[in-house]
Amino acid sequence: MTDIENEITAGLIAELLREQHPDLANLPLTLGARGWDNQLWRLGDDLAVRLPWATEDADELLLKEHAYLPAMAPQLPLQVPVPQRLGQPSEQFPRPWIVTTWVPGEPADCAPATRGVEAADALAAFLKALHQPAPDDAPVGRNRGGPLVDADEGFEYFLKETTNRGLIPHPDTVREIWKDALAAPVWTGPSLWLHADLHPANLLTRDGTFCGVVDFGDLCAGDPACDLAAGWHVLPDGAIDRFHQSYSSAADTATLRRARGWAVLKALACLLIGDNGVHGRTGGKATWGPPADAALQRLTATHS
């Protein structure tokens, strides 16, 4: 982690705008969120500034959004942040940054979806629109979208840590879900465009359903099961079947088995991040724990 949080202020951003995009420099700035890789500042009513502040590869993730999202956004049924300007590294801030459109809504880790049918249909429509064949030169995911077995070491670590902390009541059932997912036939279809980081903090809600999707830094091509895992994390109880039906027959049994594996993996990781947040540890986000716990309960309750 390269933590430069203390160096990012409204004054710094205003100065960067004055130097590189002076027509935006007088718009008001307010802190929107501190993400895992980037900070988000709202710029006026309709724009936002995203700056890398923590991880070393955050620069690459922002540049990926700038390269791909403008062409993809018009095809997606939910609002997404569309890059408008690219900020160049400078003496004041030695990393690239972007200006995007502002997406209104509340993160689902703080304001969960409550209207099951509408939320399931909205998520399914978004993923059907996104999950199109990707070109051969599409980005490769960071251990996402590929064979599930590549994440086995991570699963074992997360399971051990969550078990040791007493965060999961049925570790044996969780392992059974994972083993079943590993045994499922691998994806043999074309590599599809994936968001690859669909957790509650990256889905926005309004009036009980989804209205936007943010943070496309992990955009890549691969197995859609990685994204379909989100259903267990972001939908209210009783809505997962509607989501699968709305997504259509493209989600075959093998794909849903793999999706369950991705879902338990993400739940374990988010439980740890949530627990770190509760106890004030570095990188922790307390609001990530409850949705992950709910997802794990849904997954283990339906496993037979």
Residue pairs with C-beta under 8 A, 6 or more apart in sequence:
1 54
1 55
1 282
1 283
2 54
2 55
2 56
3 53
3 54
4 53
4 54
5 34
5 39
5 53
5 54
7 93
8 39
8 51
8 53
10 29
10 30
10 31
10 41
12 92
12 93
13 29
13 41
13 49
13 51
14 25
14 29
15 92
16 87
16 90
16 92
16 93
16 97
17 24
17 25
17 43
17 49
18 25
19 90
19 92
20 85
20 87
20 88
20 90
21 85
21 87
21 99
24 43
24 44
24 47
24 85
24 99
27 43
27 44
27 47
28 43
28 44
29 41
29 42
29 43
29 49
30 41
30 42
31 39
31 40
31 41
31 42
32 40
32 41
32 42
32 48
33 39
33 40
33 107
34 40
34 53
35 201
35 215
36 54
36 55
36 283
37 52
37 53
37 54
37 55
37 57
37 58
37 61
37 217
38 50
38 51
38 52
38 53
38 54
38 58
38 61
38 62
38 215
38 217
39 50
39 51
39 53
40 48
40 49
40 50
41 48
41 49
41 50
41 51
42 48
42 102
43 49
43 99
43 102
45 102
46 101
46 102
47 84
47 99
47 100
47 101
47 102
48 81
48 99
48 100
48 101
48 102
48 103
49 87
49 97
49 98
49 99
49 100
50 62
50 65
50 81
50 97
50 98
50 99
50 100
51 87
51 93
51 95
51 97
52 58
52 59
52 61
52 62
52 95
52 96
52 97
57 142
58 95
58 217
59 95
59 96
61 217
61 218
62 96
62 97
62 98
62 217
63 96
64 139
64 216
64 217
64 219
65 81
65 83
65 98
65 100
65 216
65 217
65 219
66 83
66 86
66 98
68 139
68 216
68 219
69 80
69 81
69 82
69 83
69 216
69 219
70 82
70 83
72 80
72 130
72 193
73 80
73 82
75 129
75 132
76 126
76 129
76 130
76 213
77 122
77 125
77 126
77 129
78 122
78 125
78 126
78 210
78 211
78 212
78 213
79 101
79 103
79 104
79 105
79 204
79 211
79 212
79 213
80 103
80 212
80 213
80 214
80 216
81 100
81 101
81 102
81 103
81 214
81 216
82 100
82 101
83 98
83 99
83 100
84 98
84 99
84 100
84 101
85 98
85 99
86 96
86 97
86 98
86 99
87 93
87 96
87 97
87 98
87 99
88 96
89 95
89 96
103 204
103 211
103 212
103 213
103 214
104 204
104 206
104 211
104 212
105 204
105 205
105 206
105 211
105 212
106 204
106 205
106 206
107 200
107 201
107 202
107 203
107 204
107 205
107 287
108 200
108 201
108 203
108 204
108 205
108 210
108 234
108 291
109 199
109 200
109 201
109 285
109 287
109 288
109 290
109 291
110 287
111 205
112 200
112 205
112 234
112 236
112 291
113 119
113 203
113 205
113 208
113 209
113 210
113 234
113 235
113 236
114 208
114 236
115 207
115 208
115 209
115 236
116 235
116 236
116 237
116 238
116 239
116 242
117 239
117 242
118 208
118 209
119 205
119 208
119 209
119 210
119 234
119 235
119 236
119 239
120 231
120 235
120 239
120 240
120 242
120 243
120 246
121 242
121 243
121 246
122 209
122 210
122 211
123 203
123 210
123 230
123 231
123 234
123 235
123 243
124 243
124 244
124 246
124 247
124 248
125 246
126 210
126 213
127 224
127 227
127 228
127 247
128 247
128 248
128 250
130 192
130 193
130 194
130 195
130 227
131 192
131 193
131 194
131 224
131 227
131 250
132 192
132 193
133 190
133 191
133 192
133 193
134 190
134 191
134 192
134 193
134 221
138 191
138 193
138 220
138 221
139 219
139 220
139 221
140 146
140 220
140 221
141 194
141 196
141 218
141 220
141 221
141 222
141 226
142 196
142 218
142 220
143 150
143 151
143 154
144 194
144 196
144 197
144 218
144 220
144 222
144 226
145 191
145 194
145 196
145 220
145 221
145 222
145 223
145 226
146 222
146 223
147 186
147 223
148 181
148 182
148 184
148 186
148 225
148 258
148 261
148 262
149 182
151 265
152 182
154 265
154 269
155 178
155 264
155 265
155 268
158 265
158 268
158 269
158 271
158 272
159 168
159 171
159 174
159 175
159 178
159 268
161 268
161 272
162 168
162 171
162 268
162 271
162 272
163 171
165 272
165 275
167 271
167 272
167 275
167 293
168 174
168 268
168 271
168 296
170 300
173 300
173 303
174 264
174 268
174 296
174 299
174 300
176 303
177 260
177 261
177 264
177 299
177 300
177 303
178 261
178 264
178 265
180 257
180 260
180 261
180 303
181 257
181 258
181 259
181 260
181 261
181 262
181 264
182 261
183 257
184 254
184 255
184 257
184 258
184 261
185 254
186 223
186 258
187 222
187 223
187 224
187 225
187 255
187 258
191 221
191 222
192 221
192 222
192 223
192 224
193 219
193 221
194 218
194 219
194 220
194 221
194 222
194 223
194 224
194 226
194 227
195 202
195 213
195 216
195 218
195 219
195 227
196 218
196 219
196 220
196 222
196 226
196 227
197 215
197 216
197 217
197 218
198 213
198 227
198 229
198 230
198 233
198 234
199 230
199 233
199 234
199 266
199 270
199 288
199 291
200 233
200 234
200 287
200 288
200 291
201 215
201 285
201 287
201 288
202 213
202 214
202 215
203 210
203 212
203 213
203 214
203 230
203 234
204 210
204 211
204 212
204 213
204 214
205 211
210 234
223 255
223 258
224 250
224 251
224 255
225 255
225 256
225 258
225 259
225 261
225 262
226 259
226 262
228 244
228 247
228 251
228 255
228 256
228 259
228 262
229 259
229 260
229 261
229 262
229 263
229 265
229 266
230 263
231 239
231 240
231 243
231 244
231 259
231 263
232 240
232 260
232 263
232 267
232 295
232 298
232 299
233 263
233 266
233 267
233 270
233 291
233 292
233 294
233 295
234 291
235 243
237 294
237 298
240 298
244 251
244 256
251 259
260 299
260 303
263 295
263 299
264 296
264 299
266 292
266 295
267 292
267 293
267 295
267 296
267 299
268 292
268 296
269 292
270 288
270 289
270 291
270 292
270 295
271 288
271 289
271 292
271 293
271 296
273 283
273 284
273 285
273 288
273 289
274 284
274 285
274 286
274 287
274 288
274 289
274 290
274 292
274 293
275 284
275 289
276 282
276 283
276 284
276 285
277 284
277 285
277 286
277 287
277 288
277 289
278 284
278 286
278 289
